[in-house]
């Protein structure tokens, strides 16, 4: 499907959603990179074998809508009303109910409303001023499994530099406040979650976890 994207729109001074359509890009490098991400995420979702999925930080809704079409009971939330409006528009275009999406920050997750067999949180934690608080919020709504991913550092910044981007920030993508290597990310997750599997689709780290509580 063709998504309506934020294309650099900001909400409260923060760039939200996707600046370009990485999901259907014709660029062979982008297609290869996104193919690796897709394959790893699909594999871990199958391993979790959920009935219900809640995507925290859903952006314009690509994954939530895709899982809905695949037969999962999926829904998504994002802190940005701007990007949730786009997600709802994409749902309408796809003939899918708009009530799959709601505006909600990761910090405001509610166990009685936001729990699901599988919580998915991709490309969110690196944007948080307090990732520990974000993890605590995720733990409160994980009833079975969590899939979570972040950029793999320093590879992420090195690749940005190689393509001549964000030179003055030493390759750091604007809005990325936190940085983890694969080992550092697993270490961050381990006190709160049992890390069942780790994948490294270039240039991310992705983990399938289960709550320790």
C-alpha positions in Angstrom: 0.0 0.0 0.0 1.0 3.6 -0.5 1.3 5.5 2.8 0.7 9.1 3.6 3.9 10.1 5.4 4.8 12.9 7.7 7.8 13.9 5.4 9.5 15.9 8.1 6.5 17.3 9.9 7.2 18.2 13.6 5.0 17.8 16.7 6.1 19.9 19.7 9.4 20.5 17.9 10.1 16.8 17.3 10.3 15.3 13.8 7.6 12.5 13.7 7.0 9.6 11.4 9.1 9.0 8.2 10.7 11.7 6.1 10.5 9.4 3.0 8.9 6.1 1.9 11.5 3.6 3.0 8.9 0.8 2.7 8.4 1.0 -1.1 11.6 2.8 -2.1 13.1 1.8 -5.5 16.7 2.4 -4.2 18.4 -1.0 -4.2 20.4 -0.2 -1.0 17.3 1.0 0.9 15.4 -2.1 -0.4 18.1 -4.4 0.9 18.4 -2.7 4.3 14.6 -2.7 4.8 14.3 -6.3 3.5 16.6 -7.4 6.4 14.6 -5.5 8.9 11.3 -6.9 7.6 12.7 -10.5 7.6 13.9 -10.3 11.2 10.7 -8.7 12.5 8.5 -11.2 10.6 10.6 -14.0 12.1 10.3 -12.8 15.6 6.6 -12.1 15.3 6.1 -15.7 14.2 8.2 -17.0 17.1 6.1 -15.0 19.5 2.9 -16.4 17.9 0.5 -13.7 19.2 -3.2 -13.2 18.7 -3.0 -9.5 19.7 -0.3 -7.0 18.9 0.1 -3.4 20.2 2.7 -1.3 18.4 4.0 1.4 20.6 5.4 4.2 18.4 3.4 3.2 15.4 4.1 6.3 13.3 2.0 6.4 10.1 0.8 2.8 10.8 2.6 0.7 8.3 3.3 -2.3 10.5 0.0 -2.1 12.5 -2.0 -2.1 9.2 0.2 -4.9 7.7 -0.4 -7.1 10.8 -4.2 -6.4 10.6 -4.2 -7.5 7.0 -2.4 -10.7 8.1 -5.2 -11.5 10.5 -3.7 -10.3 13.8 -5.8 -8.2 16.2 -3.4 -5.3 15.9 -3.5 -1.7 17.1 -1.0 1.1 17.5 -0.3 4.3 19.4 2.1 7.2 19.1 2.7 10.3 21.2 2.1 12.6 18.1 -1.5 13.5 17.2 -0.1 14.6 13.8 1.2 11.2 12.9 -1.8 9.4 14.4 -4.0 11.5 12.0 -1.9 10.2 9.2 -2.2 6.6 10.4 -5.9 6.9 10.5 -6.0 8.3 7.0 -3.9 5.4 5.9 -6.4 3.0 7.6 -9.3 4.7 5.7 -7.4 4.3 2.4 -6.8 0.6 3.2 -10.5 0.0 4.2 -9.4 -0.7 7.8 -11.1 0.8 10.9 -9.5 3.9 12.2 -10.0 3.0 15.9 -6.9 0.8 15.6 -4.9 4.0 16.4 -4.8 6.3 19.4 -2.6 9.1 20.6 -0.6 8.0 23.6 3.0 8.5 24.8 5.0 5.5 25.8 5.2 7.1 29.3 1.4 7.0 29.6 0.8 3.4 28.7 -2.0 1.8 30.8 -1.9 -1.9 31.7 -5.7 -2.3 31.6 -5.9 -0.7 28.1 -2.7 -1.2 26.3 -1.7 -4.8 27.1 -1.4 -7.4 24.3 0.1 -10.8 23.7 2.9 -9.0 21.8 4.1 -5.4 22.3 6.3 -4.1 19.5 8.4 -1.0 20.0 10.7 -0.2 17.1 12.8 2.9 16.7 11.5 4.6 19.8 13.9 4.2 22.8 16.7 6.2 21.2 14.4 9.3 21.1 13.6 9.2 24.8 15.2 11.4 27.4 14.5 8.7 30.0 14.7 5.2 28.4 14.5 3.5 31.7 11.1 5.0 32.4 10.1 4.0 28.9 11.2 0.4 29.6 9.2 0.4 32.9 6.1 1.5 31.0 6.6 -1.3 28.4 7.1 -3.8 31.1 3.8 -2.8 32.7 1.9 -3.7 29.5 3.8 -6.8 28.4 1.7 -9.8 29.1 3.7 -12.3 27.1 6.3 -11.0 24.6 8.0 -7.8 23.6 9.9 -7.0 20.3 12.1 -3.9 20.6 14.7 -2.4 18.3 17.1 0.5 18.2 19.8 1.7 15.8 23.1 -0.2 16.3 25.9 2.1 17.3 28.4 3.2 16.3 27.5 1.6 13.0 24.5 3.8 12.5 26.5 7.1 12.8 29.3 5.7 10.7 26.9 4.9 7.8 25.4 8.4 8.1 28.9 9.9 7.7 29.7 7.6 4.8 26.7 9.1 2.9 27.7 12.6 3.9 24.8 13.2 6.4 24.9 15.0 9.7 28.6 15.7 9.5 28.5 18.4 12.2 26.8 16.0 14.6 29.4 13.3 13.9 26.7 11.2 12.1 24.1 11.4 14.8 20.6 11.5 13.4 18.7 14.5 14.7 16.4 13.4 17.6 18.6 10.4 18.6 19.3 11.1 22.3 20.5 7.6 23.3 23.0 5.2 21.7 23.6 1.5 22.2 25.9 -1.2 20.8 24.3 -4.6 20.4 25.9 -5.7 23.7 24.9 -2.5 25.5 21.3 -2.8 24.4 21.0 -6.4 25.7 22.6 -5.2 28.9 20.0 -2.4 29.2 17.1 -4.9 28.6 18.3 -7.7 30.8 17.3 -6.4 34.3 13.6 -6.1 33.2 13.3 -8.7 30.5 14.4 -12.2 29.6 16.1 -11.7 26.3 15.0 -14.7 24.2 16.6 -13.8 20.8 18.6 -11.1 19.3 18.9 -10.2 15.6 21.1 -7.6 13.9 19.5 -6.5 10.7 21.9 -3.8 9.3 22.0 -1.3 11.0 19.7 -2.1 13.9 19.6 -4.4 17.0 16.3 -6.2 17.5 15.4 -8.3 20.5 12.5 -10.7 21.4 11.9 -10.5 25.1 9.7 -11.8 27.9 9.0 -9.8 31.1 10.8 -11.1 34.2 7.8 -10.2 36.5 
